[in-house]
Amino acid sequence: MVLYTCGQKTSGPAFMHPCAKAGKALAAAGYEYEVRSVSGYRLAAWTWSKRADDRAEVRELSGQNHVPVLVLDDGEVIAGSGRIAAWAEEHPAAR
């Protein structure tokens, strides 16, 4: 499984950043995952020029530019920290 993020740490305070919320939820559910960082944080205007190019894969997978986006091993795509967290809680990893 692959978690696309904006490059922010996925282990920081979940209430502060959506990518951290998604990463913490996956870890709490017992998942190991690959992180792929894409440039262009939406609140940092100086990154907007690179954002369209760097997020082309995210857009192709999910139909939008926002991260986090989770791609499961079967190809299912889940976009948004709340949806990723809900999925992780409903589908804990086999231990």
VEXSELUM-301587 format. One record per residue: residue number from 1; residue in one letter; chain; z, y, x of N, C-alpha, C, CB in turn. Coordinates in steps of 0.1 Angstrom, whole numbers, plus 5000, padded with zeros to 4 digits. Glycine has a CB too. Layout:
// residues N
<NUM 'A' 'A' <Z Y X> <Z Y X> <Z Y X> <Z Y X>> ...
END
This chain:
// residues 95
<1 'M' 'A' <5000 4988 5008> <5000 5000 5000> <5000 5012 5009> <5012 5000 4990>> <2 'V' 'A' <4993 5023 5004> <4992 5035 5012> <4997 5047 5003> <4977 5037 5016>> <3 'L' 'A' <5005 5055 5009> <5010 5067 5003> <5004 5079 5010> <5026 5068 5004>> <4 'Y' 'A' <4996 5086 5003> <4990 5099 5008> <5000 5110 5006> <4976 5102 5001>> <5 'T' 'A' <5002 5118 5016> <5012 5129 5016> <5006 5141 5022> <5025 5125 5022>> <6 'C' 'A' <5013 5152 5021> <5008 5165 5027> <5012 5166 5041> <5013 5177 5019>> <7 'G' 'A' <5018 5156 5047> <5023 5157 5061> <5037 5160 5062> <5015 5168 5068>> <8 'Q' 'A' <5044 5164 5051> <5058 5166 5051> <5065 5152 5052> <5063 5173 5038>> <9 'K' 'A' <5077 5152 5058> <5084 5139 5059> <5087 5133 5046> <5097 5141 5067>> <10 'T' 'A' <5085 5120 5045> <5088 5113 5032> <5102 5109 5032> <5079 5101 5031>> <11 'S' 'A' <5110 5113 5041> <5124 5109 5042> <5134 5121 5039> <5128 5102 5055>> <12 'G' 'A' <5128 5132 5037> <5137 5144 5035> <5143 5144 5021> <5128 5157 5036>> <13 'P' 'A' <5149 5155 5017> <5156 5156 5004> <5146 5155 4993> <5164 5169 5003>> <14 'A' 'A' <5147 5145 4984> <5138 5143 4973> <5137 5154 4964> <5141 5130 4966>> <15 'F' 'A' <5147 5162 4962> <5147 5173 4952> <5139 5185 4958> <5161 5177 4949>> <16 'M' 'A' <5136 5185 4971> <5129 5196 4977> <5114 5194 4978> <5135 5198 4991>> <17 'H' 'A' <5110 5182 4978> <5095 5180 4981> <5090 5167 4973> <5093 5179 4995>> <18 'P' 'A' <5079 5168 4966> <5073 5157 4959> <5070 5145 4968> <5061 5161 4952>> <19 'C' 'A' <5065 5147 4980> <5062 5136 4989> <5074 5128 4993> <5054 5141 5001>> <20 'A' 'A' <5085 5136 4995> <5098 5129 4999> <5103 5121 4987> <5109 5140 5003>> <21 'K' 'A' <5102 5126 4975> <5106 5119 4963> <5099 5106 4962> <5104 5128 4950>> <22 'A' 'A' <5086 5106 4964> <5078 5094 4963> <5082 5084 4974> <5063 5097 4964>> <23 'G' 'A' <5083 5089 4986> <5087 5080 4997> <5100 5074 4995> <5086 5087 5010>> <24 'K' 'A' <5110 5082 4991> <5124 5077 4988> <5124 5066 4977> <5133 5088 4985>> <25 'A' 'A' <5116 5068 4967> <5116 5059 4956> <5110 5046 4960> <5107 5065 4944>> <26 'L' 'A' <5099 5046 4968> <5093 5034 4973> <5103 5026 4983> <5080 5037 4981>> <27 'A' 'A' <5110 5034 4991> <5119 5027 5000> <5131 5021 4993> <5125 5038 5011>> <28 'A' 'A' <5136 5029 4983> <5147 5023 4974> <5143 5011 4967> <5152 5034 4965>> <29 'A' 'A' <5130 5010 4964> <5126 4998 4956> <5122 4986 4966> <5113 5001 4948>> <30 'G' 'A' <5124 4989 4979> <5122 4978 4989> <5108 4977 4995> <5126 4965 4983>> <31 'Y' 'A' <5100 4987 4993> <5086 4986 4998> <5085 4992 5012> <5077 4994 4988>> <32 'E' 'A' <5076 4986 5019> <5071 4991 5032> <5057 4996 5029> <5071 4981 5044>> <33 'Y' 'A' <5053 5008 5034> <5040 5014 5030> <5035 5022 5042> <5042 5023 5018>> <34 'E' 'A' <5022 5023 5042> <5015 5031 5052> <5015 5046 5047> <5001 5026 5056>> <35 'V' 'A' <5017 5055 5056> <5016 5069 5052> <5003 5075 5058> <5029 5077 5056>> <36 'R' 'A' <4995 5082 5050> <4984 5089 5054> <4986 5103 5051> <4970 5083 5048>> <37 'S' 'A' <4986 5112 5061> <4988 5126 5058> <4975 5133 5057> <4997 5132 5070>> <38 'V' 'A' <4974 5142 5048> <4963 5151 5046> <4967 5165 5047> <4956 5148 5032>> <39 'S' 'A' <4959 5173 5052> <4962 5187 5055> <4961 5196 5042> <4953 5193 5065>> <40 'G' 'A' <4967 5207 5043> <4965 5217 5033> <4976 5218 5023> <4953 5215 5026>> <41 'Y' 'A' <4988 5222 5027> <4999 5223 5018> <4996 5235 5008> <5012 5226 5025>> <42 'R' 'A' <4997 5232 4995> <4993 5242 4985> <5000 5255 4985> <4994 5236 4972>> <43 'L' 'A' <5013 5256 4991> <5020 5268 4991> <5018 5276 5004> <5035 5265 4989>> <44 'A' 'A' <5010 5270 5013> <5007 5276 5026> <4992 5281 5026> <5010 5267 5038>> <45 'A' 'A' <4990 5293 5022> <4976 5298 5020> <4967 5296 5032> <4976 5313 5016>> <46 'W' 'A' <4973 5297 5044> <4965 5295 5056> <4960 5281 5058> <4974 5299 5068>> <47 'T' 'A' <4964 5271 5050> <4958 5258 5051> <4947 5255 5041> <4969 5248 5049>> <48 'W' 'A' <4945 5264 5032> <4935 5262 5021> <4921 5260 5025> <4936 5274 5011>> <49 'S' 'A' <4917 5266 5036> <4903 5264 5041> <4900 5250 5045> <4900 5273 5052>> <50 'K' 'A' <4910 5243 5051> <4908 5229 5055> <4911 5219 5043> <4917 5226 5067>> <51 'R' 'A' <4917 5224 5033> <4922 5215 5023> <4911 5207 5016> <4930 5222 5013>> <52 'A' 'A' <4901 5213 5012> <4890 5206 5005> <4884 5194 5013> <4879 5216 5001>> <53 'D' 'A' <4881 5197 5026> <4876 5186 5034> <4886 5175 5037> <4871 5192 5047>> <54 'D' 'A' <4898 5179 5040> <4908 5169 5044> <4913 5161 5032> <4920 5176 5050>> <55 'R' 'A' <4911 5166 5020> <4916 5159 5008> <4905 5152 5000> <4924 5168 4999>> <56 'A' 'A' <4893 5151 5006> <4882 5145 4999> <4885 5131 4995> <4869 5145 5008>> <57 'E' 'A' <4891 5123 5004> <4895 5109 5001> <4905 5109 4989> <4901 5102 5013>> <58 'V' 'A' <4915 5118 4989> <4924 5118 4978> <4917 5121 4965> <4935 5129 4981>> <59 'R' 'A' <4908 5131 4965> <4901 5135 4954> <4892 5123 4948> <4892 5147 4957>> <60 'E' 'A' <4886 5116 4958> <4878 5104 4954> <4886 5093 4947> <4870 5099 4966>> <61 'L' 'A' <4898 5091 4952> <4907 5081 4947> <4913 5085 4934> <4918 5078 4957>> <62 'S' 'A' <4918 5097 4933> <4926 5101 4921> <4920 5111 4912> <4939 5106 4926>> <63 'G' 'A' <4908 5117 4916> <4902 5127 4907> <4908 5141 4909> <4903 5123 4893>> <64 'Q' 'A' <4917 5143 4918> <4924 5156 4920> <4928 5157 4934> <4936 5158 4910>> <65 'N' 'A' <4932 5169 4939> <4935 5172 4953> <4950 5171 4956> <4931 5186 4956>> <66 'H' 'A' <4958 5169 4946> <4973 5170 4948> <4978 5156 4954> <4980 5173 4936>> <67 'V' 'A' <4988 5157 4962> <4995 5146 4967> <5010 5147 4963> <4994 5144 4983>> <68 'P' 'A' <5018 5137 4962> <5015 5123 4967> <5006 5115 4958> <5028 5116 4969>> <69 'V' 'A' <4999 5106 4964> <4991 5096 4957> <4993 5083 4964> <4975 5100 4958>> <70 'L' 'A' <4996 5073 4955> <4999 5059 4960> <4987 5050 4957> <5012 5054 4954>> <71 'V' 'A' <4982 5043 4966> <4972 5033 4964> <4978 5019 4967> <4959 5035 4973>> <72 'L' 'A' <4979 5011 4956> <4985 4998 4957> <4975 4988 4964> <4989 4992 4943>> <73 'D' 'A' <4980 4977 4968> <4971 4967 4975> <4960 4962 4967> <4980 4955 4980>> <74 'D' 'A' <4962 4962 4953> <4951 4958 4944> <4941 4969 4941> <4957 4952 4932>> <75 'G' 'A' <4943 4981 4946> <4934 4992 4944> <4939 5002 4933> <4921 4987 4941>> <76 'E' 'A' <4949 4998 4926> <4954 5007 4916> <4959 5020 4922> <4966 5001 4907>> <77 'V' 'A' <4956 5031 4916> <4960 5045 4921> <4970 5051 4912> <4947 5054 4923>> <78 'I' 'A' <4981 5056 4918> <4992 5063 4910> <4993 5076 4916> <5005 5054 4910>> <79 'A' 'A' <4991 5087 4908> <4992 5100 4914> <5004 5107 4908> <4979 5108 4910>> <80 'G' 'A' <5011 5115 4917> <5023 5123 4912> <5036 5116 4916> <5022 5125 4898>> <81 'S' 'A' <5045 5124 4921> <5058 5119 4925> <5066 5112 4914> <5066 5129 4932>> <82 'G' 'A' <5066 5118 4902> <5073 5112 4891> <5068 5099 4887> <5073 5122 4879>> <83 'R' 'A' <5054 5098 4886> <5048 5085 4882> <5050 5075 4893> <5033 5087 4880>> <84 'I' 'A' <5049 5079 4906> <5052 5069 4917> <5066 5064 4916> <5049 5076 4930>> <85 'A' 'A' <5076 5073 4914> <5090 5069 4914> <5092 5060 4902> <5099 5082 4913>> <86 'A' 'A' <5086 5063 4890> <5088 5054 4879> <5082 5041 4881> <5082 5061 4866>> <87 'W' 'A' <5070 5040 4887> <5064 5027 4890> <5073 5019 4900> <5050 5029 4896>> <88 'A' 'A' <5078 5025 4910> <5086 5018 4920> <5099 5013 4913> <5090 5028 4931>> <89 'E' 'A' <5105 5020 4904> <5117 5016 4898> <5114 5004 4888> <5123 5027 4890>> <90 'E' 'A' <5102 5004 4882> <5098 4994 4873> <5093 4981 4880> <5088 4999 4863>> <91 'H' 'A' <5089 4983 4892> <5083 4971 4900> <5090 4970 4913> <5068 4973 4901>> <92 'P' 'A' <5102 4967 4914> <5109 4965 4927> <5102 4954 4936> <5124 4963 4926>> <93 'A' 'A' <5102 4956 4949> <5096 4946 4958> <5104 4933 4957> <5095 4952 4972>> <94 'A' 'A' <5097 4922 4959> <5103 4909 4959> <5111 4909 4972> <5093 4897 4959>> <95 'R' 'A' <5124 4905 4971> <5132 4904 4983> <5133 4891 4989> <5146 4910 4980>> 
END
